[in-house]
Amino acid sequence: MNVGLVLSGGGARGFAHLGVIKGLQENGFKIQAISGVSAGAVAGALIAAGYKPDKILEIFISTKLYRFLRPSIKLMGLLKMERVEKLYDLYLPDSFEKLQIPLTVCTADIQNGKTVFFDKGPLIKPIMASCCIPIVFEPLQINGKMYIDGGILNNLPVEPLLGKCDFIIGVHTNPINLQMQLTSMRAVMERSLLLAIQSNIKERIGKCNLLIEPPTLNRFTTFDSKKAREIFEIGYAFTMGITDHLLEIREKNLI
């Protein structure tokens, strides 16, 4: 049976994707197609390139990401994404076609206000564009069009897998902590983005055969990258905690 994986955005919370994937693999699930957005696009690309979840975690923990970012001078975002391309070049192939698992990357065309999916041709720029959180990062140009974080319009991009996969697993890493106090401009911005994202996933959840959403991720923010290992372990522990359900799914669906 063909199993597809949909990975949401979530910033640093996206490290939970890696823990979830590790748990799925240990429970015998073989992923045959991936659709991802923002942090989910990055995690999905590295998995599709053949890296194991633990290895991906170590790559990010050992990388000083700030060295690859620089201030924007166009005032369309606080930071520019372009130099991150050098980092991705170290670990990813240059095209979708060279990946071991088919991958679709979700972005948003900010000028025309629509979701755009990339699954062919150059790989790295679409991934970078998919991660361009508005205000934080300047939009990224591809073939003359400006793209931003695809999660703004579609934070659970299940559509590319419909009709292609027999069983679709969605992983959503953005549960909202309604008790969190909003005491800074960054907190207000993040809450605003989460509210927008929450509204665009509702109908898409129903198109997944299984949704994995570790609730305790609501303790972390988009920018908690220093807590990567803890976030990873939450994703892994949650997935291993539903082992009985996963085994039942495997038996019923012959996965």
C-alpha positions in Angstrom: 0.0 0.0 0.0 1.3 3.5 -1.0 1.8 5.6 2.2 2.0 9.4 1.9 3.2 11.9 4.5 2.0 15.5 4.9 4.3 17.7 7.1 3.0 21.1 8.3 5.0 24.2 9.0 5.9 25.2 12.6 9.3 26.7 12.7 11.3 25.1 15.5 8.4 22.9 16.4 9.1 21.2 13.0 11.8 19.2 14.8 8.9 17.1 16.0 8.4 15.9 12.4 11.7 14.1 12.7 10.7 12.4 15.9 7.4 11.4 14.4 9.0 10.0 11.3 11.5 8.0 13.5 8.6 6.5 15.4 6.7 5.7 12.2 9.7 4.0 10.7 10.3 1.9 13.9 6.6 0.8 13.6 7.2 -0.5 10.1 5.8 2.4 8.0 7.6 3.0 4.8 6.9 6.5 3.4 6.6 6.6 -0.4 5.6 10.2 -1.0 6.0 13.4 1.0 4.3 16.8 0.8 5.6 19.5 3.1 5.5 23.2 3.8 8.0 25.5 5.6 9.7 23.4 8.3 7.9 20.4 7.0 9.4 21.0 3.6 12.9 21.1 5.0 12.4 17.9 7.1 10.7 16.2 4.2 13.4 17.1 1.7 16.1 15.7 4.0 14.1 12.5 4.6 13.5 12.2 0.9 17.2 12.6 0.3 17.9 9.5 2.4 18.9 10.9 5.7 17.8 9.3 9.0 15.8 11.5 11.5 18.6 11.4 14.1 21.2 12.4 11.6 19.1 15.4 10.5 18.6 16.5 14.1 22.4 16.4 14.6 23.0 18.4 11.4 20.8 21.2 12.6 22.1 21.2 16.2 25.7 21.4 15.0 24.9 24.2 12.5 25.1 27.8 13.6 22.2 28.9 11.4 22.7 32.6 12.1 25.9 32.5 10.0 23.8 32.0 7.0 21.4 34.8 7.5 21.9 38.5 6.9 19.7 41.7 7.3 17.5 42.7 4.4 18.0 46.2 3.0 14.8 46.2 0.9 12.5 46.5 4.0 10.3 43.7 2.8 11.5 41.5 5.7 14.0 41.6 8.5 16.3 38.9 7.1 17.3 37.6 3.7 17.2 33.9 3.0 19.6 33.6 0.1 22.7 32.6 2.0 20.9 29.6 3.5 21.2 28.1 0.0 24.9 27.4 0.8 23.8 25.3 3.8 21.3 23.3 1.8 23.8 22.7 -1.0 25.9 20.7 1.5 23.1 18.2 2.1 20.6 18.2 -0.7 20.7 17.4 -4.4 20.0 20.2 -6.9 16.7 18.9 -8.2 13.5 17.1 -7.1 14.2 14.3 -9.6 17.4 13.3 -7.6 15.5 12.6 -4.4 14.9 9.0 -3.3 11.3 9.7 -2.3 8.9 12.0 -4.4 8.5 15.3 -2.7 6.2 18.3 -3.1 7.0 21.7 -1.6 4.2 24.1 -0.8 4.7 27.9 -1.2 2.5 31.0 -1.5 2.7 33.4 -4.4 2.3 36.6 -2.5 1.5 38.8 -5.5 -1.3 36.6 -6.9 -2.5 35.3 -3.5 -2.4 31.6 -4.3 -0.8 28.3 -3.3 1.9 27.0 -5.6 3.3 23.5 -5.5 6.8 22.6 -6.7 7.7 19.0 -7.4 10.0 19.2 -10.5 13.2 21.0 -11.4 15.5 23.0 -9.0 14.9 21.9 -5.4 16.6 24.3 -3.0 15.0 27.6 -3.9 11.4 26.3 -3.5 12.3 25.0 -0.1 13.8 28.3 0.9 10.7 30.1 -0.4 8.4 27.8 1.6 10.2 28.9 4.8 10.0 32.7 4.2 7.8 33.7 7.2 6.3 37.1 6.4 8.0 40.1 8.1 10.8 37.9 9.4 12.1 37.0 6.0 12.1 38.9 2.7 10.0 37.1 0.0 12.1 34.9 -2.3 12.0 35.3 -6.1 11.7 32.3 -8.4 11.4 33.0 -12.1 10.3 36.6 -11.5 7.6 35.8 -8.9 7.8 36.4 -5.2 7.0 33.6 -2.8 6.6 33.3 0.9 5.9 30.7 3.5 3.2 28.4 2.0 1.7 27.8 5.4 0.0 31.2 5.3 -2.5 29.7 2.8 -2.1 26.0 3.3 -0.3 24.6 6.4 -1.3 21.0 5.8 -0.7 20.5 2.0 -2.5 17.2 1.5 -3.7 18.0 -2.0 -0.7 16.7 -3.9 -1.1 13.3 -2.4 -4.8 12.8 -3.0 -5.4 10.1 -5.6 -1.8 9.1 -5.5 -1.5 7.5 -2.0 -3.7 4.8 -0.5 -3.0 6.0 3.1 -2.1 9.6 4.1 -0.6 10.5 7.4 -0.7 14.2 8.4 1.7 15.6 11.0 0.7 19.0 12.4 3.0 20.7 14.8 1.1 23.9 15.6 -1.3 23.4 18.5 -2.2 26.7 20.0 -1.5 27.4 23.7 -4.5 29.6 24.5 -3.0 30.3 28.0 0.2 31.8 26.7 0.5 35.5 27.7 1.1 37.9 24.8 3.8 40.2 26.2 5.8 41.2 23.1 5.4 42.1 19.5 7.0 38.8 18.5 4.4 36.9 20.5 1.5 38.9 18.9 2.9 38.2 15.4 3.3 34.5 16.1 -0.2 34.2 17.6 -1.6 36.0 14.6 0.1 33.6 12.2 -1.0 30.5 14.2 -4.6 31.7 14.1 -4.5 32.2 10.4 -2.8 28.8 9.9 -5.3 27.0 12.2 -8.2 28.2 10.0 -6.7 26.8 6.8 -6.1 23.3 8.0 -9.6 22.3 9.2 -10.9 20.9 6.0 -7.6 19.3 5.1 -7.4 17.3 8.3 -10.4 15.3 7.2 -8.5 14.3 4.0 -5.8 12.5 6.1 -6.4 8.9 7.2 -4.4 9.6 10.3 -3.4 12.9 12.0 -0.5 13.1 14.4 -0.4 16.3 16.5 1.5 16.1 19.8 -0.4 18.5 22.1 2.5 19.4 24.3 4.2 21.2 21.4 2.1 24.2 22.4 4.7 24.9 25.0 7.2 25.9 22.4 7.4 28.9 20.0 8.3 29.1 16.3 11.8 30.4 17.3 12.7 27.8 20.0 15.5 26.2 18.0 17.7 25.8 21.0 15.1 23.2 22.3 15.4 21.1 19.1 16.3 17.9 20.8 13.5 18.2 23.4 11.0 19.0 20.6 12.3 16.0 18.6 11.8 13.7 21.6 8.2 14.9 22.1 7.4 13.9 18.5 9.1 10.5 18.9 7.5 9.8 22.3 4.0 10.7 21.1 4.3 8.5 18.1 5.6 5.5 20.1 2.8 6.1 22.5 0.3 5.2 19.8 2.1 2.0 18.7 -0.9 -0.2 19.3 -3.0 2.0 17.0 -0.2 2.1 14.4 0.0 -1.7 14.4 -3.7 -2.0 14.0 -3.5 0.3 11.0 -0.8 -1.7 9.5 -2.7 -5.0 9.9 -6.0 -3.6 8.5 -4.4 -1.8 5.6 -1.5 -4.2 4.9 1.0 -1.4 5.2 
